[in-house]
């Protein structure tokens, strides 16, 4: 099933959901040193592999991080070819000085915001869909 491409439909039906917990972005030199089944996501970069984990897992593994995030999922099935969705919500969040880190999955967009900004971000995203 193909994802939605219409920006108007995406915004109207994005239905943000907060995933409980605190999440962190860590770097690992060798991804085979951790169980990737524990990861929320990972991305190989030239310098190292970025791993997104629950904070308590990163703490247990002794991994360093500098940013503690809340994870918000837009539950609409967005197309990877959709134009404007990321720009729309990132602009709305930036107007309130809320940074966001976005990971586009096959089905959904996932937004990571500072834990202190979670409630405000959820409110902004809900207002954006009205």
Secondary structure, 3 states (H helix, E strand, C coil): CCCECCHHHHHHHCCEEEEEEEEEEEEECCHHHCCHHHCCEEEECCCCEEEEEEHHHHHHHCCCCCCEEEEEEECCCECCCCCCHHHHHHHHHHCCCCCCEEEECCCCEEEEEEHHHHHHHHHHHHHHCC
